[in-house]
């Protein structure tokens, strides 16, 4: 489905945003997750058609009683590919801000939601943190694959896998504007997104051939915009550097949950020493958040950046902390208000009708349950 009418770029008019809304069977829930993908992905990161019982985030969350609205951020998937230098972190955050309002107002699929949880992967987490630092208008944040400290050498190796999308066989015929990048063929199988020995090789093939998208180079400009030039050493470390958003995250005042894979190269420090336990990660990250964020961090074993694609999915348990009583009260209040009791849901009708495929993403929204797949006007 497409949402018209987002005016987030001066002079660009109203921009449509494409996304997929997934709802559980039965009554429409009070809570929706606004899911934002990372660099070189699109909404299919959350809606994998490969072994969806294992790897499809939206299915798992609708089974648990939540709605999920997974978008293609500007420059990705079915959303407009604008001049890439314009698509900065600030613009993506403004899009998220407007979408939160539309989700609450019933302007997405005709369903009004009382509560919105921002969910992010990698750059999508950076977007959620930036939006919340500025507006704090969501009810909570779940961020994966992102941290306030980055290890320079593996990050440089990772960025070296990017090259112009026009040179890639998958995108060569799409007439993508200059300034859009993608990861080189075969790079998905490196140790950046997947931990060696912790994934199904077929997942990597599916990622490379089906999930991989392009990325606008404007996303990299946030380093200069948020005062990270020159990058500063991370407190307590001689090898890590602060990611630019660390000056912003202290302004977040809504409950924040962070998840990193234990084999994450870019954000877990030298030899992944920051991710030896959930407690260690939370101790390091808590310096960058205020107590009002009720930060809880968790480490998933044997996974890297793509935590939704581990061979053995796990549900991490946030560690305890000094403000646990206050944070637990706030979390309980949110759970009570959202009515997020898990309930079983049949597999989505599209999965039964078309095994291994997904309806055209510009035409369909997804509801679980018999007879619940419905067309959406573009």
Backbone torsions as a table, in degrees:
resi	resn	phi	psi	omega
1	UNK	NA	150.6	178.0
2	UNK	-115.3	141.1	176.9
3	UNK	-110.6	110.9	177.1
4	UNK	-81.0	166.0	166.0
5	UNK	92.6	21.1	174.9
6	UNK	-95.5	114.6	-179.5
7	UNK	-103.5	87.0	-174.7
8	UNK	-116.0	-6.6	179.0
9	UNK	-125.9	123.2	-179.8
10	UNK	-59.6	128.7	177.4
11	UNK	83.8	-5.0	-177.6
12	UNK	-96.5	-4.1	-178.8
13	UNK	72.4	-159.4	-179.6
14	UNK	-88.6	129.4	-173.5
15	UNK	-109.4	131.1	175.4
16	UNK	-77.9	143.9	175.4
17	UNK	-118.3	127.7	179.9
18	UNK	-95.3	143.4	176.6
19	UNK	-162.9	175.0	178.2
20	UNK	-124.3	123.7	178.5
21	UNK	-99.5	122.6	178.9
22	UNK	-115.0	130.1	-178.3
23	UNK	-123.8	145.2	175.6
24	UNK	-72.5	164.7	177.1
25	UNK	-66.9	149.7	177.7
26	UNK	90.6	-149.4	-177.1
27	UNK	-64.3	146.7	176.2
28	UNK	-67.6	128.4	-178.3
29	UNK	-70.4	164.6	178.5
30	UNK	-81.6	-17.8	-172.5
31	UNK	-118.4	135.2	176.0
32	UNK	-123.7	143.7	172.8
33	UNK	-99.2	123.0	174.4
34	UNK	-92.9	104.2	-171.7
35	UNK	-98.1	127.8	-178.4
36	UNK	-122.3	123.3	-175.3
37	UNK	-77.6	171.7	177.8
38	UNK	-94.3	-172.0	-178.5
39	UNK	-64.4	139.9	179.7
40	UNK	62.6	23.5	170.1
41	UNK	-122.3	-176.5	168.7
42	UNK	-148.7	-162.1	-173.9
43	UNK	-62.7	-18.3	179.8
44	UNK	-67.3	-15.3	173.6
45	UNK	-56.7	-36.3	-179.1
46	UNK	-91.6	-9.5	-173.1
47	UNK	-128.4	48.8	-175.9
48	UNK	-62.5	132.7	174.7
49	UNK	-90.1	-4.6	177.1
50	UNK	-86.5	116.9	-178.5
51	UNK	41.8	62.2	-172.7
52	UNK	-62.0	-24.0	176.8
53	UNK	-63.8	-23.1	-178.7
54	UNK	-102.9	-40.4	-167.3
55	UNK	-114.1	0.2	-176.7
56	UNK	-93.0	106.6	-178.3
57	UNK	-61.7	-45.7	-177.3
58	UNK	-61.3	-39.5	178.4
59	UNK	-64.4	-43.7	-179.4
60	UNK	-62.4	-39.9	-177.9
61	UNK	-74.6	-36.5	176.0
62	UNK	-68.7	-33.9	174.0
63	UNK	-61.4	-30.4	179.6
64	UNK	-86.1	-0.3	174.8
65	UNK	99.4	8.6	178.5
66	UNK	-100.8	156.3	164.9
67	UNK	-91.2	151.0	178.0
68	UNK	-132.1	125.5	172.0
69	UNK	-114.1	102.1	-178.8
70	UNK	-98.6	121.3	-174.0
71	UNK	-103.7	160.2	162.3
72	UNK	-93.0	112.5	178.1
73	UNK	-62.0	156.4	178.7
74	UNK	-51.2	132.1	-177.8
75	UNK	94.9	0.6	-176.4
76	UNK	-130.9	154.2	169.5
77	UNK	51.4	-127.7	-178.0
78	UNK	-87.9	-0.5	176.3
79	UNK	-85.1	159.2	-174.7
80	UNK	-60.5	138.1	171.7
81	UNK	-94.8	92.1	-177.9
82	UNK	-84.8	-179.7	174.3
83	UNK	-52.8	117.7	-167.8
84	UNK	-62.2	-30.8	-178.1
85	UNK	-66.6	-17.3	179.8
86	UNK	-83.0	-16.8	-172.4
87	UNK	-90.4	77.8	-176.9
88	UNK	-93.4	172.1	176.7
89	UNK	-58.1	-39.0	-179.3
90	UNK	-61.2	-41.4	179.4
91	UNK	-65.7	-45.1	178.8
92	UNK	-60.7	-38.4	178.8
93	UNK	-65.9	-38.0	178.1
94	UNK	-66.0	-37.8	175.8
95	UNK	-60.3	-47.3	179.5
96	UNK	-59.6	-41.0	179.7
97	UNK	-60.6	-46.1	180.0
98	UNK	-66.8	-36.5	-179.9
99	UNK	-67.3	-35.8	176.3
100	UNK	-57.8	-45.4	178.5
101	UNK	-63.3	-39.9	-179.9
102	UNK	-68.8	-37.0	178.0
103	UNK	-65.0	-38.9	178.6
104	UNK	-71.6	-30.0	-175.7
105	UNK	-88.6	-0.6	-179.9
106	UNK	78.6	23.8	-178.2
107	UNK	-97.3	10.7	175.3
108	UNK	-120.0	104.1	179.5
109	UNK	68.1	13.0	178.6
110	UNK	76.1	11.6	-178.7
111	UNK	-111.7	127.7	177.0
112	UNK	-97.9	132.2	-178.0
113	UNK	-114.8	139.7	178.8
114	UNK	-78.5	-29.9	-172.7
115	UNK	-134.2	140.6	-179.5
116	UNK	-126.7	126.7	174.4
117	UNK	-109.1	125.5	175.1
118	UNK	-81.9	125.6	177.8
119	UNK	-120.6	132.0	-177.3
120	UNK	-136.2	152.5	169.2
121	UNK	-121.6	125.5	176.1
122	UNK	53.7	-116.9	-178.9
123	UNK	-60.8	-25.5	174.0
124	UNK	-65.7	-32.2	173.9
125	UNK	-69.6	-42.5	176.1
126	UNK	-57.4	-39.9	178.3
127	UNK	-63.6	-44.9	180.0
128	UNK	-62.9	-41.7	179.2
129	UNK	-65.1	-42.4	-179.1
130	UNK	-66.5	-43.8	179.1
131	UNK	-60.0	-43.3	-177.4
132	UNK	-71.4	-36.6	177.6
133	UNK	-61.4	-30.1	-177.2
134	UNK	-90.2	-37.6	-171.5
135	UNK	-120.8	-32.1	-177.1
136	UNK	48.9	42.9	-175.6
137	UNK	-104.5	-1.2	170.7
138	UNK	-88.1	175.5	-180.0
139	UNK	-95.7	-22.2	-179.6
140	UNK	-169.7	166.8	178.6
141	UNK	-129.3	136.1	167.1
142	UNK	-121.1	112.5	-176.8
143	UNK	-116.8	132.1	178.5
144	UNK	-122.8	152.4	172.0
145	UNK	63.8	32.0	179.1
146	UNK	-154.1	149.3	-176.2
147	UNK	-149.6	171.8	176.2
148	UNK	-89.6	-3.3	176.6
149	UNK	-130.4	141.8	-178.4
150	UNK	-129.9	142.4	177.6
151	UNK	-92.8	118.9	-167.1
152	UNK	-62.7	-45.4	-171.2
153	UNK	-64.6	-52.1	177.8
154	UNK	-64.5	-29.7	177.1
155	UNK	-66.2	-40.8	176.9
156	UNK	-64.1	-40.2	176.9
157	UNK	-63.2	-39.9	179.5
158	UNK	-64.1	-47.7	-178.2
159	UNK	-65.0	-25.5	178.6
160	UNK	-69.9	-13.1	177.9
161	UNK	-81.6	-8.2	178.7
162	UNK	-82.2	144.3	173.3
163	UNK	-152.7	168.2	-175.3
164	UNK	-57.6	132.5	-178.2
165	UNK	-62.5	-26.7	-179.3
166	UNK	-64.5	-19.4	-179.2
167	UNK	-91.0	-5.5	-175.4
168	UNK	-92.0	132.1	-178.7
169	UNK	-56.0	-31.9	-177.7
170	UNK	-68.8	-30.3	-172.1
171	UNK	-116.0	-1.9	-172.6
172	UNK	-59.3	-34.5	-175.8
173	UNK	-89.5	4.1	-174.2
174	UNK	-92.6	-3.6	178.7
175	UNK	54.7	47.1	179.6
176	UNK	-76.0	137.1	-177.8
177	UNK	-61.1	152.5	173.7
178	UNK	-58.5	148.3	-178.8
179	UNK	99.6	-1.9	173.0
180	UNK	-99.1	136.2	-175.6
181	UNK	-118.5	165.3	169.9
182	UNK	-150.4	169.7	177.4
183	UNK	-83.6	142.1	-177.8
184	UNK	-61.0	148.2	176.1
185	UNK	-53.6	132.8	-179.1
186	UNK	92.1	-17.6	-177.2
187	UNK	-69.7	-24.9	178.6
188	UNK	-61.5	-26.6	-179.6
189	UNK	-83.5	3.9	176.4
190	UNK	-73.5	-167.2	-175.6
191	UNK	-98.2	19.7	-179.0
192	UNK	-85.8	-50.4	-176.7
193	UNK	-92.4	-26.6	-173.8
194	UNK	-131.0	136.0	179.8
195	UNK	-82.3	130.9	178.6
196	UNK	-52.3	127.9	180.0
197	UNK	82.2	-1.9	-176.3
198	UNK	-113.3	20.2	-177.0
199	UNK	-149.3	161.7	174.1
200	UNK	-85.2	123.2	-179.3
201	UNK	-55.3	-28.9	178.9
202	UNK	-67.9	-27.1	175.8
203	UNK	-63.5	-42.8	-179.4
204	UNK	-64.6	-41.5	177.3
205	UNK	-61.4	-42.5	179.0
206	UNK	-65.3	-41.9	177.4
207	UNK	-59.1	-49.9	-177.4
208	UNK	-60.8	-43.0	-171.5
209	UNK	-92.4	-27.7	-173.3
210	UNK	-115.6	-42.5	-175.0
211	UNK	-85.3	-28.0	-173.9
212	UNK	-61.7	132.2	179.4
213	UNK	-130.9	-173.4	176.6
214	UNK	-96.1	172.0	179.5
215	UNK	-141.9	135.5	177.6
216	UNK	-77.2	137.6	-176.3
217	UNK	-71.5	-9.9	176.1
218	UNK	-64.3	-19.5	-179.3
219	UNK	-66.1	-22.6	-179.4
220	UNK	-80.0	-7.1	-175.9
221	UNK	-76.3	-8.3	-178.5
222	UNK	-64.1	-22.4	179.6
223	UNK	-59.9	-46.5	-179.6
224	UNK	-74.4	-35.6	-175.1
225	UNK	-67.5	-28.9	-175.0
226	UNK	-112.2	28.7	166.5
227	UNK	73.5	32.1	-179.0
228	UNK	-104.7	16.1	176.1
229	UNK	-115.1	110.8	-1.5
230	UNK	-77.3	153.6	178.2
231	UNK	-69.5	140.8	-174.4
232	UNK	-101.8	148.7	176.1
233	UNK	-60.8	142.0	175.7
234	UNK	-72.5	137.2	-178.7
235	UNK	-53.3	132.5	176.8
236	UNK	81.9	6.0	-178.6
237	UNK	-138.3	142.5	176.1
238	UNK	-99.3	-2.8	-173.2
239	UNK	-118.8	-26.4	-179.6
240	UNK	-92.9	158.0	176.8
241	UNK	-125.6	153.7	-179.7
242	UNK	-75.8	133.1	171.3
243	UNK	-72.9	145.3	-173.6
244	UNK	-53.6	-30.2	-175.0
245	UNK	-70.6	-8.5	-177.1
246	UNK	-62.2	-24.3	176.6
247	UNK	-78.1	-12.4	-177.6
248	UNK	-101.2	-32.9	-170.6
249	UNK	-65.3	-23.0	176.7
250	UNK	-65.3	-13.6	179.2
251	UNK	-89.4	-3.5	179.8
252	UNK	-76.8	132.1	-177.6
253	UNK	-124.5	14.8	177.7
254	UNK	-113.7	153.6	-177.5
255	UNK	-54.7	132.6	-173.7
256	UNK	-128.0	127.4	178.6
257	UNK	-118.8	128.8	-177.3
258	UNK	-118.3	135.8	179.6
259	UNK	-128.9	126.8	173.2
260	UNK	-126.9	148.1	172.5
261	UNK	-76.7	147.7	-176.4
262	UNK	-66.9	-19.3	-179.2
263	UNK	-106.5	16.8	178.1
264	UNK	-62.9	122.0	-175.5
265	UNK	-81.5	-39.2	-171.2
266	UNK	-78.5	-32.1	-169.7
267	UNK	-116.9	-2.7	-176.7
268	UNK	-100.3	4.4	176.5
269	UNK	84.1	175.7	178.8
270	UNK	-60.4	129.0	-177.5
271	UNK	56.6	26.0	177.8
272	UNK	57.0	34.7	-175.3
273	UNK	-70.5	-21.1	178.5
274	UNK	-77.4	-15.7	-175.2
275	UNK	-114.1	27.8	176.8
276	UNK	-69.9	-22.0	176.3
277	UNK	-159.4	161.9	175.9
278	UNK	-63.0	-37.6	-179.2
279	UNK	-63.3	-42.5	-180.0
280	UNK	-63.7	-45.2	-179.9
281	UNK	-62.3	-43.9	-179.3
282	UNK	-65.2	-38.2	178.9
283	UNK	-61.0	-42.6	-179.7
284	UNK	-69.3	-41.7	-174.1
285	UNK	-77.5	-27.2	-174.7
286	UNK	-62.5	-20.6	178.2
287	UNK	-64.5	-21.9	-174.7
288	UNK	-100.1	2.3	-179.3
289	UNK	-126.7	152.0	173.2
290	UNK	-83.7	164.9	178.2
291	UNK	-62.3	-25.0	-178.6
292	UNK	-66.6	-20.9	178.5
293	UNK	-77.5	-13.0	-179.3
294	UNK	48.5	44.6	-174.0
295	UNK	-57.3	132.0	169.2
296	UNK	-128.4	129.2	179.8
297	UNK	-114.7	148.3	179.4
298	UNK	-143.0	146.8	179.5
299	UNK	-114.7	127.8	175.6
300	UNK	-97.2	131.4	-175.1
301	UNK	-71.7	148.9	171.5
302	UNK	55.2	39.8	175.4
303	UNK	-141.2	162.0	179.3
304	UNK	-117.9	-132.9	-175.3
305	UNK	-66.5	-42.8	-177.3
306	UNK	-82.6	77.6	-174.8
307	UNK	-70.2	-17.1	177.9
308	UNK	-81.5	-3.9	-174.7
309	UNK	-119.5	24.6	177.1
310	UNK	-72.6	154.4	-177.7
311	UNK	-67.6	-31.8	179.5
312	UNK	-125.5	87.8	-177.5
313	UNK	-57.0	140.7	-179.5
314	UNK	-130.4	158.6	174.8
315	UNK	-110.9	99.7	-176.2
316	UNK	-68.2	148.1	177.1
317	UNK	-105.9	121.2	179.3
318	UNK	-60.7	143.0	179.5
319	UNK	-75.1	166.9	176.0
320	UNK	-79.5	165.2	-179.7
321	UNK	-156.9	176.0	-175.5
322	UNK	-63.8	-28.8	-178.6
323	UNK	-105.7	29.2	-175.2
324	UNK	-59.3	-40.9	-176.0
325	UNK	-62.4	-46.5	179.3
326	UNK	-63.9	-45.8	-178.1
327	UNK	-66.5	-38.9	179.0
328	UNK	-63.4	-38.7	178.2
329	UNK	-63.7	-41.5	179.1
330	UNK	-66.8	-41.2	179.2
331	UNK	-64.5	-42.0	178.9
332	UNK	-62.7	-38.0	178.6
333	UNK	-64.2	-39.8	178.0
334	UNK	-65.5	-44.2	-179.5
335	UNK	-62.4	-40.0	178.9
336	UNK	-64.3	-42.3	-177.8
337	UNK	-69.9	-34.7	-175.5
338	UNK	-85.1	-18.1	-177.5
339	UNK	61.1	47.7	-169.9
340	UNK	-90.2	33.5	176.7
341	UNK	-64.2	130.1	-178.2
342	UNK	-67.2	142.4	174.6
343	UNK	-144.2	148.3	-176.8
344	UNK	-70.9	151.0	178.7
345	UNK	-142.0	138.9	177.7
346	UNK	-62.9	161.2	177.9
347	UNK	-65.0	148.6	-178.2
348	UNK	-57.7	142.3	-177.0
349	UNK	-59.1	-37.2	-178.5
350	UNK	-61.8	-31.3	-178.7
351	UNK	-70.0	-34.1	177.8
352	UNK	-73.8	-38.4	-177.1
353	UNK	-74.2	-36.8	-174.3
354	UNK	-132.8	76.3	-177.7
355	UNK	-55.2	131.1	176.6
356	UNK	77.9	9.7	-179.7
357	UNK	-134.7	167.5	179.9
358	UNK	-130.7	140.5	176.4
359	UNK	-58.1	158.8	179.4
360	UNK	-52.2	124.1	-168.6
361	UNK	-71.8	-13.6	177.5
362	UNK	-88.8	-4.1	-173.1
363	UNK	-121.6	-15.9	-169.4
364	UNK	-125.6	141.8	163.9
365	UNK	-109.4	158.8	-172.0
366	UNK	-116.4	125.3	169.8
367	UNK	-119.5	138.7	177.0
368	UNK	-76.9	152.3	174.8
369	UNK	105.7	157.7	-178.0
370	UNK	-58.1	132.8	174.5
371	UNK	67.7	18.5	-172.8
372	UNK	-107.4	9.2	174.3
373	UNK	-85.2	120.8	-174.4
374	UNK	-129.1	143.4	179.1
375	UNK	-71.7	148.1	178.0
376	UNK	-124.1	131.6	178.9
377	UNK	-66.5	130.9	178.7
378	UNK	-60.0	NA	NA
